[in-house]
Amino acid sequence: MRNSVYYHGHTKKCFIDNNAEEQSNVEKTLLVSHDIVRLCNHLTQHFKKLLNPVVFEYIEISDCDFVDHKIPKTKSFVPFYKSNYDYHQFLENIYSQKLTGLLVVRNLKICKQNQNPIFGFIIQKIEYDLKKMSPYTQEQVNYLNMSKRVVGVHEAREFIVISTEYFNWLRKTFGFENKPDVYHALLFQLDDYLRRSIESKLSVRKTLKQLIKQETDIVKKQNYEVKAELIKLMLNSCYGYTLCNLSSTKFKQFENRRRAPTKNLDNIVSCLQFSENVFLVQTKKEYPEEFPTLLGHVGCYILFHSKIILLKRLGYLIRFFNPRHAQLLYMDTDSAHFLVKHKKFEENVDLCLRSKFLELYNKHFESGDKISGIWVEEGFFDTGEYLGEKSYRLYNESDRNVYITHMKGLNTYFQNKYHTNDIDSLKFPYLSYNNFFKSPDFLIFKTHMSKNLFTNYVPNKRYFVSATGSLPLKL
């Protein structure tokens, strides 16, 4: 478990003396540091019977660890921009990456000769509904909802926001049908400020995953798995925070109180009494300005960059696979499923292309030196059941104890029950169940879950059985 405190001021090891304000900030930070150390010691004692050994690695990073006591930048934060650009010069500077940032583009369209529905969601989403299916199909699937869905297309509908990096990659890879029509640009200088920190964590996680595969001691293996998952959660939460809508009404503010509120009632939204001296009070929340530090723009740029990585990896496999031996079956934001004739990927490539395929293999898979932006083989299964969007299970008929389930919005306990009890999604398309949760202060929360999971028409953005969409499928 990793915690960090960022010092506001200069550490004792630094040759620069603190002024009165900086010294006060250092003392405040030391109090936080002492609390974290105390918490780590408490957790070590609490979990020593469950996980042995328990190791909490406490790391302090100060501004003094950076050159000039700040995060180093190799370029200006704002790119050089001439106010007298004509449109042709402006586009050329975007193409040459002299201007970088986010663009608002209208009616962007991939070159017709390079359009391929297998790539799904390249540009934007478009709405459609069941009425666009044939009368025969509508009759066969009359139990489906009539709500509108989305499908990936190669042409933007009106305005879209796109990063200059993704914009240039689309242009070089597929080309545009017409000259891009850029209406607005938010320009900033790109730099990999966090690359070293992120890659060091990914390197540790890669080592842990290798140890998990080799370890036979179940206790040690469990410790490795916990550490690997913590690193994944830490990195995911850093990225997720950048796209978090802080002003959303989904974020509510609650307090536990011993008595019902009698003052400042204008600030109270609701109050629930659980027992004689236990009240759960929802108070009004002050919504901060959205993304005052451009976090949303950072998250947006990361998302576009991840699309480039995934499409490059996907393009590598599609170019080499014999289409009679391998087919792209399902695709999500960072994963893909292939229906293959042979278990080893290279055996699904024709002999005349196999040497070139293997030459590039380590560049695209975890067997090479790269630690990020690569394919990781999660497993091979002989049975796949695709139930709906972001909802599937994979298993082996010979050993049904080896399986993977993924059903967005449903907890792990239900997903395991769905597989072990072999629930028939046609007989039970509507799910409804209760969750009970005990908080640290011994309050019991009941959450009712209901989801119409298995009666949706699935868009080809995510899984590809036909060019217009696909229905629930078992292979």
C-alpha positions in Angstrom: 0.0 0.0 0.0 1.5 3.3 -1.0 0.8 6.7 0.5 2.5 10.0 -0.4 2.8 13.4 1.2 3.9 16.4 -0.9 5.8 18.8 1.2 5.0 22.5 1.0 8.4 23.9 2.0 11.9 22.6 2.2 12.9 19.3 3.9 15.7 19.1 6.5 18.0 17.6 3.9 17.6 20.7 1.6 20.2 23.4 1.6 17.5 26.1 1.4 16.1 27.5 4.6 12.4 27.8 5.2 10.8 31.2 5.8 8.1 31.4 8.5 5.2 30.5 6.2 7.1 27.5 4.6 8.1 26.3 8.1 4.5 26.4 9.2 3.5 24.3 6.1 6.2 21.8 6.8 5.0 21.3 10.3 1.4 20.8 9.1 2.6 18.2 6.6 4.6 16.4 9.3 1.4 16.0 11.3 -0.2 14.3 8.3 2.9 12.1 7.8 2.8 11.0 11.5 -0.9 10.1 11.1 -0.2 8.0 8.1 2.6 6.2 9.8 0.3 5.6 12.8 -2.4 4.2 10.5 0.0 1.9 8.7 1.2 0.5 12.1 -2.4 0.0 13.1 -3.3 -1.8 9.9 -0.2 -4.0 10.1 -1.3 -5.2 13.5 -4.9 -5.6 12.4 -4.2 -7.7 9.3 -1.2 -9.7 10.5 -3.3 -12.8 11.1 -4.9 -12.6 7.7 -2.0 -11.6 5.5 1.5 -12.6 6.6 3.7 -10.7 6.2 1.9 -7.4 5.9 4.1 -4.7 4.3 3.0 -1.1 4.0 5.5 0.9 2.0 5.4 4.6 3.0 6.9 7.0 0.5 7.4 10.7 0.8 8.0 12.8 -2.2 9.0 16.4 -1.6 9.3 19.3 -4.0 13.0 19.3 -3.1 13.4 16.0 -5.0 12.9 17.9 -8.3 15.3 20.2 -10.0 14.7 23.8 -8.9 12.2 22.4 -6.4 9.3 21.9 -8.9 8.2 19.4 -11.5 10.6 19.8 -14.4 9.3 20.9 -17.8 11.3 20.6 -20.9 9.2 22.8 -23.0 7.0 25.8 -22.6 3.5 25.0 -21.3 1.9 27.1 -24.0 2.9 26.3 -27.6 4.0 29.1 -29.9 1.1 30.5 -31.8 1.0 33.2 -34.5 -2.1 35.4 -34.5 -1.7 35.9 -38.3 -2.1 32.2 -39.3 -4.2 31.6 -42.4 -6.3 28.4 -42.2 -3.9 26.4 -44.4 -0.9 27.3 -42.1 -2.9 26.5 -39.0 -3.7 23.0 -40.3 -0.2 22.4 -41.4 1.1 23.3 -37.9 -1.4 20.8 -36.4 -0.2 18.1 -38.9 3.4 18.8 -38.0 2.6 18.7 -34.3 3.8 22.3 -33.7 0.3 23.0 -32.3 -1.0 20.4 -29.9 -4.1 20.2 -27.8 -7.9 19.6 -28.3 -9.9 20.5 -31.5 -13.5 21.1 -32.2 -14.1 19.7 -35.7 -17.3 19.5 -37.8 -18.4 16.7 -40.1 -15.1 14.7 -39.9 -15.2 11.7 -42.2 -12.8 8.8 -42.7 -11.7 8.2 -46.4 -14.2 5.9 -48.0 -11.7 3.4 -49.3 -10.3 2.8 -45.8 -13.6 2.5 -44.0 -14.1 -0.8 -42.2 -16.8 -1.6 -39.7 -14.6 -3.9 -37.8 -12.8 -0.9 -36.2 -16.1 0.2 -34.7 -16.1 3.4 -32.7 -13.4 5.4 -34.6 -15.1 8.8 -34.9 -18.4 9.2 -33.1 -21.6 7.4 -32.1 -24.9 7.6 -33.9 -28.3 6.7 -32.6 -30.5 4.0 -34.1 -33.4 1.8 -32.8 -35.0 -1.5 -33.5 -37.2 -0.1 -36.3 -34.2 -0.1 -38.5 -34.0 -3.9 -38.3 -35.8 -6.0 -40.9 -39.5 -7.0 -40.2 -38.3 -10.6 -39.9 -35.7 -9.8 -37.2 -38.2 -7.6 -35.3 -40.6 -10.5 -35.2 -38.0 -12.9 -33.9 -36.8 -10.5 -31.1 -40.1 -8.9 -30.1 -39.0 -9.2 -26.4 -36.3 -6.6 -26.9 -36.5 -3.0 -25.7 -37.3 -0.3 -28.1 -34.8 2.2 -26.5 -32.3 3.8 -28.8 -28.8 2.4 -29.0 -25.5 3.4 -30.6 -23.3 2.1 -33.3 -19.8 3.0 -34.4 -19.5 4.9 -37.6 -16.8 6.6 -39.7 -18.4 10.0 -40.0 -18.9 12.5 -37.2 -22.4 14.0 -36.9 -22.0 17.8 -36.6 -19.3 18.8 -34.0 -16.9 16.6 -32.0 -14.0 17.2 -29.7 -10.8 15.3 -30.6 -7.2 15.5 -29.5 -4.6 16.7 -32.1 -2.7 13.4 -31.5 -5.7 11.2 -32.4 -6.6 13.6 -35.2 -3.2 13.2 -36.8 -3.1 9.4 -36.3 -6.5 9.0 -38.0 -5.3 11.2 -40.9 -2.0 9.2 -41.4 -3.7 5.8 -40.9 -7.0 6.2 -42.8 -7.0 9.7 -44.3 -10.0 12.1 -44.4 -12.6 12.2 -47.1 -12.6 16.1 -47.1 -10.4 18.8 -45.7 -11.0 19.0 -41.9 -13.2 21.9 -40.7 -11.7 23.0 -37.4 -13.9 25.6 -35.6 -12.0 25.9 -32.3 -8.8 24.8 -30.6 -7.6 24.6 -27.0 -3.8 24.4 -27.4 -1.3 23.3 -24.8 2.2 21.8 -24.9 2.5 18.0 -24.5 5.1 16.5 -22.2 5.4 13.2 -20.4 5.6 14.6 -16.9 4.4 11.4 -15.2 5.9 8.8 -17.5 8.7 7.8 -15.1 6.5 7.4 -12.1 3.8 5.4 -14.0 6.2 3.1 -15.7 8.0 2.3 -12.5 4.7 1.2 -11.0 3.9 -0.8 -14.1 7.3 -2.5 -14.0 6.7 -3.6 -10.4 3.2 -4.9 -11.4 4.7 -6.9 -14.3 7.2 -8.5 -11.9 4.4 -9.4 -9.5 2.3 -11.0 -12.3 5.3 -13.2 -13.2 5.7 -14.2 -9.6 1.9 -15.0 -9.4 2.2 -17.4 -12.3 5.3 -19.2 -10.7 4.3 -19.2 -7.1 2.9 -22.5 -5.6 2.5 -21.2 -2.0 -1.1 -20.0 -1.8 -0.4 -17.4 0.9 2.5 -15.8 -0.9 0.5 -15.9 -4.2 -2.4 -14.1 -2.5 -0.1 -11.4 -1.2 1.3 -10.9 -4.7 -2.2 -10.7 -6.1 -3.2 -8.1 -3.6 -0.1 -6.0 -4.3 -0.6 -6.2 -8.1 -4.3 -5.2 -7.7 -3.4 -2.2 -5.4 -1.1 -0.8 -8.0 -3.7 -1.2 -10.7 -6.3 0.5 -8.6 -3.9 3.3 -7.7 -3.1 4.1 -11.4 -6.7 3.7 -12.5 -8.0 6.1 -9.8 -5.4 8.7 -10.8 -6.7 8.6 -14.4 -10.4 8.3 -13.3 -10.2 11.4 -11.2 -9.3 13.5 -14.2 -12.6 12.5 -15.8 -14.7 12.8 -12.6 -17.5 15.3 -12.9 -17.2 16.9 -9.5 -20.4 18.9 -9.8 -22.5 15.8 -10.5 -25.6 15.3 -8.3 -24.6 11.7 -7.9 -22.0 12.7 -5.4 -23.9 13.2 -2.1 -22.6 14.3 1.3 -23.7 12.4 4.4 -22.9 12.7 8.1 -23.5 10.3 11.0 -25.0 12.1 14.0 -26.2 11.1 17.5 -29.3 13.3 17.3 -31.6 14.8 14.7 -30.5 18.2 13.5 -32.3 21.3 14.9 -30.1 24.1 13.6 -29.1 25.2 10.1 -32.0 23.3 8.6 -31.6 25.1 5.3 -28.4 23.1 4.9 -30.2 19.7 5.5 -31.5 17.6 2.6 -32.7 14.6 4.5 -32.4 12.7 7.8 -32.9 9.0 8.4 -33.1 7.5 11.9 -31.7 4.0 12.2 -31.9 3.6 16.0 -32.3 5.7 19.1 -29.1 7.6 18.8 -28.1 6.9 15.2 -29.1 9.4 12.4 -27.8 9.6 8.8 -28.0 13.2 7.7 -27.6 14.3 4.1 -26.3 17.9 3.9 -26.2 20.2 0.9 -22.9 20.0 -0.9 -21.0 23.0 -2.3 -20.3 22.1 -5.9 -16.9 23.4 -7.0 -16.2 24.8 -10.4 -15.8 22.0 -12.9 -12.2 21.2 -13.8 -10.6 24.5 -12.6 -7.2 22.9 -13.2 -7.9 21.4 -16.7 -8.1 17.9 -15.2 -10.9 17.1 -17.7 -8.7 18.0 -20.6 -5.9 15.8 -19.3 -8.3 12.8 -18.9 -9.8 13.4 -22.4 -6.3 13.4 -23.9 -5.4 10.2 -22.1 -8.5 8.6 -23.4 -7.7 9.5 -27.0 -4.2 8.3 -26.6 -5.5 4.9 -25.3 -7.7 4.6 -28.5 -4.5 5.0 -30.6 -2.7 2.3 -28.7 -5.6 -0.2 -28.9 -6.2 0.4 -32.6 -2.5 -0.1 -33.3 -2.5 -3.4 -31.5 -5.7 -4.5 -33.1 -4.4 -3.5 -36.6 -1.3 -5.7 -36.1 -3.4 -8.8 -35.5 -6.0 -8.2 -38.2 -3.3 -7.5 -40.9 -1.6 -10.9 -40.3 -4.5 -13.3 -39.3 -6.0 -15.6 -41.9 -9.7 -14.5 -41.8 -10.7 -18.2 -42.1 -8.7 -19.0 -38.9 -9.3 -16.0 -36.7 -12.2 -13.5 -36.3 -12.5 -10.5 -34.0 -15.5 -11.4 -31.8 -15.7 -8.7 -29.1 -14.0 -5.5 -28.3 -14.1 -3.1 -25.4 -12.1 0.0 -24.4 -9.0 -1.9 -23.6 -9.6 -5.5 -24.5 -10.6 -7.8 -27.4 -11.8 -11.4 -27.9 -10.8 -13.5 -30.9 -12.5 -16.6 -32.2 -9.5 -18.7 -33.4 -9.0 -22.1 -35.0 -5.6 -22.7 -33.3 -4.8 -22.0 -29.7 -1.4 -20.3 -30.5 -1.8 -17.0 -32.3 1.0 -17.6 -34.8 -0.6 -20.8 -36.1 -3.5 -18.7 -37.3 -1.1 -16.8 -39.6 -0.3 -18.1 -43.0 3.3 -19.6 -43.4 4.3 -16.9 -45.8 3.6 -14.2 -43.2 4.5 -16.0 -40.0 8.2 -15.0 -39.8 7.3 -11.3 -40.1 4.4 -11.7 -37.6 6.8 -13.3 -35.0 9.4 -10.6 -35.7 7.0 -8.0 -34.5 5.3 -10.1 -31.8 7.3 -8.8 -28.8 6.5 -5.2 -29.8 2.8 -5.9 -29.3 2.7 -8.5 -26.5 3.9 -8.7 -22.9 6.7 -11.1 -23.9 8.8 -8.1 -25.0 10.5 -5.3 -23.0 7.5 -2.9 -23.1 5.5 -2.7 -19.9 2.5 -0.7 -21.2 0.3 -0.4 -24.3 0.6 -4.1 -25.1 -1.6 -7.2 -25.5 -1.7 -9.5 -22.4 -3.2 -13.0 -23.0 -5.8 -13.5 -20.3 -6.7 -17.1 -21.2 -8.1 -19.5 -23.8 -11.6 -20.8 -23.5 -13.7 -23.2 -25.6 -17.1 -21.7 -24.8 -18.2 -18.1 -24.9 -21.6 -16.6 -24.0 -22.2 -13.0 -25.0 -25.3 -11.7 -23.3 -25.4 -8.0 -24.0 -23.2 -4.9 -24.1 -20.3 -5.3 -21.7 -21.8 -8.6 -20.5 -20.3 -12.0 -21.2 -18.9 -15.2 -19.6 -16.1 -17.5 -20.9 -15.5 -21.0 -19.6 -14.3 -24.5 -20.5 -16.9 -27.3 -20.9 -14.3 -29.8 -19.6 -13.7 -27.8 -16.4 -16.5 -25.3 -15.6 -14.6 -24.1 -12.5 -12.2 -22.2 -14.8 -14.2 -19.2 -16.0 -14.3 -15.4 -16.5 -17.5 -13.4 -16.1 -18.0 -9.7 -16.9 -21.3 -8.0 -16.4 -21.1 -4.2 -16.0 -23.1 -2.9 -13.1 -23.4 -6.2 -11.3 -21.3 -7.2 -8.3 -18.8 -10.1 -8.3 -21.0 -12.3 -6.0 -23.9 -12.2 -8.5 -21.7 -12.9 -11.5 -20.2 -16.0 -9.7 -23.8 -17.2 -8.9 -24.9 -16.6 -12.5 -22.2 -19.0 -13.7 -22.3 -21.6 -10.9 -26.1 -21.8 -11.0 -26.1 -21.7 -14.8 -28.9 -19.1 -15.0 -30.8 -19.2 -18.3 -30.8 -15.6 -19.6 -33.8 -16.3 -21.9 -35.9 -17.5 -18.9 -34.7 -14.8 -16.5 -33.8 -11.7 -18.5 -34.7 -9.3 -15.7 -32.5 -9.3 -12.6 -33.5 -8.1 -9.2 -31.7 -8.7 -5.9 -30.7 -7.0 -2.6 -27.2 -6.1 -1.3 -26.5 -5.6 2.4 -23.5 -3.6 3.6 -22.2 -2.9 7.1 -20.4 0.4 7.5 -17.4 0.8 9.9 -19.7 2.5 12.5 -22.0 -0.6 12.3 -24.8 0.9 10.2 -26.6 -1.6 7.9 -27.3 -0.3 4.4 -29.6 -2.2 2.0 -29.2 -1.6 -1.7 -31.8 -2.9 -4.2 -30.3 -3.8 -7.6 -32.4 -4.3 -10.7 -31.1 -4.5 -14.3 -32.7 -5.5 -17.6 -29.4 -6.9 -18.7 -30.2 -9.6 -21.3 -32.8 -8.0 -23.5 -30.8 -5.4 -25.4 -29.9 -5.2 -29.0 -26.1 -5.0 -29.0 -24.3 -2.4 -31.1 -21.3 -3.4 -33.2 -19.2 -0.9 -31.4 -18.5 -3.7 -28.9 -19.0 -7.0 -30.7 -19.0 -7.9 -34.3 -21.3 -10.6 -35.7 -22.7 -8.6 -38.5 -22.2 -5.1 -40.0 -25.3 -3.7 -38.4 -25.2 -5.1 -34.9 -25.6 -8.4 -33.2 -27.9 -10.5 -30.9 -27.0 -12.5 -27.8 -24.7 -15.3 -28.9 -23.3 -18.6 -27.6 -20.2 -20.2 -29.2 
